[in-house]
């Protein structure tokens, strides 16, 4: 809906920022074809190639909506319930133990997801900083405001923003390289 709204308003600057974010998110979940389409539209936006955007926006939206159903199944809010015929018995486990195990697994997955998100953010910021692309960096920081960052990343992001505010792109790259593999 956001992309369609920006497309209809012909707000190409914010459209470009949103397709960049879509590109990064698509890479993150392994939707390579969608990421490539978003990247092509991102470059078209940067080059103000509106004809390309007009010709290809609809296809991007169509492919994006194809992910709605499979992703909704993954993110459904499901209760932990023993399946009929499962090996959950009073002697082996309790529902509380199963729920605790599920909660622990969720925490591990959340930590891994946070790591993937930060890796994607670092990659995008590093690319933008190496090009000195202030619009792209501003867009990334703006997008990040919508997502709560884990505490350990708050200080890193504050340092990156400080470098950006003083146009220290090399400093940004240095900070990213220090933290990329953590």
C-alpha beads as a LAMMPS data file, in Angstrom:
LAMMPS data file: protein, C-alpha beads

182 atoms
181 bonds

1 atom types
1 bond types

-500.0 500.0 xlo xhi
-500.0 500.0 ylo yhi
-500.0 500.0 zlo zhi

Masses

1 110.0

Atoms # bond

1 1 1 0.000 0.000 0.000
2 1 1 2.832 2.383 0.844
3 1 1 4.625 1.759 -2.439
4 1 1 1.399 2.154 -4.396
5 1 1 0.622 5.398 -2.585
6 1 1 4.068 6.830 -3.301
7 1 1 3.794 5.675 -6.919
8 1 1 0.395 7.349 -7.338
9 1 1 1.668 10.573 -5.712
10 1 1 4.752 10.427 -7.935
11 1 1 6.892 10.854 -4.810
12 1 1 9.959 9.320 -6.409
13 1 1 12.358 10.206 -3.588
14 1 1 10.405 8.288 -0.943
15 1 1 9.491 5.596 -3.474
16 1 1 13.209 5.015 -4.023
17 1 1 13.804 4.792 -0.275
18 1 1 10.982 2.254 0.136
19 1 1 12.112 0.010 -2.737
20 1 1 15.613 0.120 -1.237
21 1 1 14.165 -1.130 2.056
22 1 1 12.189 -3.785 0.168
23 1 1 15.385 -4.862 -1.592
24 1 1 17.172 -5.298 1.754
25 1 1 14.248 -7.137 3.354
26 1 1 13.884 -9.399 0.337
27 1 1 17.567 -10.314 0.460
28 1 1 17.176 -11.035 4.148
29 1 1 14.478 -13.664 3.603
30 1 1 16.078 -15.106 0.479
31 1 1 13.591 -13.646 -2.003
32 1 1 16.357 -12.991 -4.517
33 1 1 14.189 -12.324 -7.566
34 1 1 12.106 -9.794 -5.661
35 1 1 15.285 -8.169 -4.328
36 1 1 16.636 -7.804 -7.862
37 1 1 13.393 -6.230 -9.083
38 1 1 13.398 -3.803 -6.147
39 1 1 17.047 -2.971 -6.817
40 1 1 16.297 -2.190 -10.467
41 1 1 13.488 0.155 -9.389
42 1 1 15.743 1.714 -6.752
43 1 1 18.356 2.557 -9.391
44 1 1 15.647 3.832 -11.729
45 1 1 14.442 6.110 -8.941
46 1 1 17.945 7.417 -8.298
47 1 1 18.373 8.073 -12.020
48 1 1 14.868 9.577 -12.235
49 1 1 13.978 7.038 -14.918
50 1 1 10.227 7.354 -14.424
51 1 1 9.424 5.409 -17.620
52 1 1 11.151 2.342 -16.171
53 1 1 9.285 2.736 -12.886
54 1 1 5.953 3.135 -14.734
55 1 1 6.594 -0.029 -16.757
56 1 1 7.772 -2.202 -13.867
57 1 1 6.022 -1.030 -10.692
58 1 1 2.960 -3.223 -11.269
59 1 1 5.050 -6.350 -11.716
60 1 1 6.964 -5.642 -8.504
61 1 1 3.709 -5.215 -6.576
62 1 1 2.331 -8.430 -8.072
63 1 1 5.428 -10.388 -7.056
64 1 1 5.452 -8.769 -3.627
65 1 1 1.832 -9.758 -2.949
66 1 1 2.660 -13.349 -3.891
67 1 1 4.644 -13.507 -0.642
68 1 1 1.713 -12.381 1.503
69 1 1 0.118 -15.791 2.005
70 1 1 3.259 -17.854 2.666
71 1 1 4.658 -15.214 5.013
72 1 1 1.361 -14.826 6.871
73 1 1 1.504 -18.536 7.681
74 1 1 4.948 -18.083 9.200
75 1 1 3.961 -15.086 11.294
76 1 1 0.592 -16.364 12.485
77 1 1 0.094 -16.123 16.200
78 1 1 -0.214 -19.776 17.192
79 1 1 -0.573 -21.213 20.669
80 1 1 1.679 -24.063 21.698
81 1 1 -0.627 -27.054 21.823
82 1 1 0.334 -30.707 21.901
83 1 1 -0.713 -32.527 18.756
84 1 1 -3.030 -35.460 19.048
85 1 1 -0.913 -38.541 19.482
86 1 1 2.153 -36.546 20.501
87 1 1 4.555 -37.871 23.068
88 1 1 3.605 -35.191 25.598
89 1 1 2.670 -37.102 28.705
90 1 1 2.667 -36.184 32.376
91 1 1 5.751 -38.382 32.855
92 1 1 7.865 -36.776 30.102
93 1 1 6.902 -33.107 29.946
94 1 1 4.353 -30.571 30.976
95 1 1 2.700 -27.969 28.817
96 1 1 4.676 -25.370 30.802
97 1 1 7.942 -27.119 29.818
98 1 1 6.888 -27.176 26.168
99 1 1 5.939 -23.488 26.338
100 1 1 9.245 -22.638 28.047
101 1 1 11.147 -24.526 25.324
102 1 1 9.162 -22.665 22.657
103 1 1 9.856 -19.346 24.382
104 1 1 13.584 -20.127 24.530
105 1 1 13.552 -21.071 20.840
106 1 1 11.743 -17.797 20.055
107 1 1 14.442 -15.858 21.923
108 1 1 17.204 -17.602 19.967
109 1 1 15.384 -16.956 16.693
110 1 1 14.842 -13.300 17.669
111 1 1 18.565 -12.881 18.394
112 1 1 19.455 -14.469 15.038
113 1 1 16.855 -12.305 13.278
114 1 1 18.260 -9.174 14.954
115 1 1 21.701 -10.191 13.708
116 1 1 20.405 -10.625 10.155
117 1 1 18.598 -7.276 10.301
118 1 1 21.715 -5.508 11.552
119 1 1 23.840 -7.212 8.896
120 1 1 21.451 -5.900 6.246
121 1 1 21.488 -2.405 7.779
122 1 1 25.282 -2.421 7.954
123 1 1 25.536 -3.569 4.338
124 1 1 23.182 -0.835 3.152
125 1 1 24.836 1.896 5.221
126 1 1 28.305 0.803 4.130
127 1 1 27.259 0.885 0.466
128 1 1 25.668 4.312 0.866
129 1 1 28.619 5.705 2.859
130 1 1 31.113 4.463 0.284
131 1 1 29.178 6.411 -2.366
132 1 1 28.618 9.421 -0.102
133 1 1 24.885 9.031 -0.766
134 1 1 23.354 11.216 1.948
135 1 1 19.794 10.650 0.736
136 1 1 20.172 6.887 0.971
137 1 1 21.737 7.119 4.440
138 1 1 18.961 9.457 5.633
139 1 1 16.397 7.032 4.257
140 1 1 17.974 4.079 6.038
141 1 1 18.080 5.942 9.356
142 1 1 14.478 7.036 8.811
143 1 1 13.374 3.439 8.118
144 1 1 15.192 2.228 11.214
145 1 1 13.142 4.534 13.441
146 1 1 10.157 2.261 12.753
147 1 1 11.922 -0.753 14.277
148 1 1 13.016 -1.123 17.888
149 1 1 16.719 -1.927 17.942
150 1 1 18.129 -4.293 20.535
151 1 1 20.063 -2.445 23.228
152 1 1 23.480 -3.652 22.138
153 1 1 22.999 -1.944 18.755
154 1 1 21.776 1.429 20.098
155 1 1 25.296 2.744 20.821
156 1 1 26.580 1.634 17.419
157 1 1 23.726 3.407 15.651
158 1 1 24.299 6.582 17.667
159 1 1 27.974 6.535 16.646
160 1 1 27.005 5.986 12.993
161 1 1 24.529 8.869 13.116
162 1 1 27.156 11.141 14.682
163 1 1 29.577 10.310 11.878
164 1 1 26.862 10.907 9.301
165 1 1 25.964 14.281 10.800
166 1 1 29.590 15.364 10.435
167 1 1 29.849 13.858 6.898
168 1 1 32.455 11.368 8.135
169 1 1 31.673 8.555 5.714
170 1 1 35.039 6.849 6.333
171 1 1 34.236 6.851 10.051
172 1 1 30.891 5.204 9.317
173 1 1 32.578 2.511 7.229
174 1 1 35.139 1.934 9.989
175 1 1 32.423 1.518 12.655
176 1 1 30.491 -0.858 10.408
177 1 1 33.562 -2.956 9.676
178 1 1 34.295 -3.183 13.425
179 1 1 30.797 -4.525 14.099
180 1 1 29.806 -6.434 10.939
181 1 1 30.603 -9.905 12.170
182 1 1 29.339 -9.602 15.726

Bonds

1 1 1 2
2 1 2 3
3 1 3 4
4 1 4 5
5 1 5 6
6 1 6 7
7 1 7 8
8 1 8 9
9 1 9 10
10 1 10 11
11 1 11 12
12 1 12 13
13 1 13 14
14 1 14 15
15 1 15 16
16 1 16 17
17 1 17 18
18 1 18 19
19 1 19 20
20 1 20 21
21 1 21 22
22 1 22 23
23 1 23 24
24 1 24 25
25 1 25 26
26 1 26 27
27 1 27 28
28 1 28 29
29 1 29 30
30 1 30 31
31 1 31 32
32 1 32 33
33 1 33 34
34 1 34 35
35 1 35 36
36 1 36 37
37 1 37 38
38 1 38 39
39 1 39 40
40 1 40 41
41 1 41 42
42 1 42 43
43 1 43 44
44 1 44 45
45 1 45 46
46 1 46 47
47 1 47 48
48 1 48 49
49 1 49 50
50 1 50 51
51 1 51 52
52 1 52 53
53 1 53 54
54 1 54 55
55 1 55 56
56 1 56 57
57 1 57 58
58 1 58 59
59 1 59 60
60 1 60 61
61 1 61 62
62 1 62 63
63 1 63 64
64 1 64 65
65 1 65 66
66 1 66 67
67 1 67 68
68 1 68 69
69 1 69 70
70 1 70 71
71 1 71 72
72 1 72 73
73 1 73 74
74 1 74 75
75 1 75 76
76 1 76 77
77 1 77 78
78 1 78 79
79 1 79 80
80 1 80 81
81 1 81 82
82 1 82 83
83 1 83 84
84 1 84 85
85 1 85 86
86 1 86 87
87 1 87 88
88 1 88 89
89 1 89 90
90 1 90 91
91 1 91 92
92 1 92 93
93 1 93 94
94 1 94 95
95 1 95 96
96 1 96 97
97 1 97 98
98 1 98 99
99 1 99 100
100 1 100 101
101 1 101 102
102 1 102 103
103 1 103 104
104 1 104 105
105 1 105 106
106 1 106 107
107 1 107 108
108 1 108 109
109 1 109 110
110 1 110 111
111 1 111 112
112 1 112 113
113 1 113 114
114 1 114 115
115 1 115 116
116 1 116 117
117 1 117 118
118 1 118 119
119 1 119 120
120 1 120 121
121 1 121 122
122 1 122 123
123 1 123 124
124 1 124 125
125 1 125 126
126 1 126 127
127 1 127 128
128 1 128 129
129 1 129 130
130 1 130 131
131 1 131 132
132 1 132 133
133 1 133 134
134 1 134 135
135 1 135 136
136 1 136 137
137 1 137 138
138 1 138 139
139 1 139 140
140 1 140 141
141 1 141 142
142 1 142 143
143 1 143 144
144 1 144 145
145 1 145 146
146 1 146 147
147 1 147 148
148 1 148 149
149 1 149 150
150 1 150 151
151 1 151 152
152 1 152 153
153 1 153 154
154 1 154 155
155 1 155 156
156 1 156 157
157 1 157 158
158 1 158 159
159 1 159 160
160 1 160 161
161 1 161 162
162 1 162 163
163 1 163 164
164 1 164 165
165 1 165 166
166 1 166 167
167 1 167 168
168 1 168 169
169 1 169 170
170 1 170 171
171 1 171 172
172 1 172 173
173 1 173 174
174 1 174 175
175 1 175 176
176 1 176 177
177 1 177 178
178 1 178 179
179 1 179 180
180 1 180 181
181 1 181 182
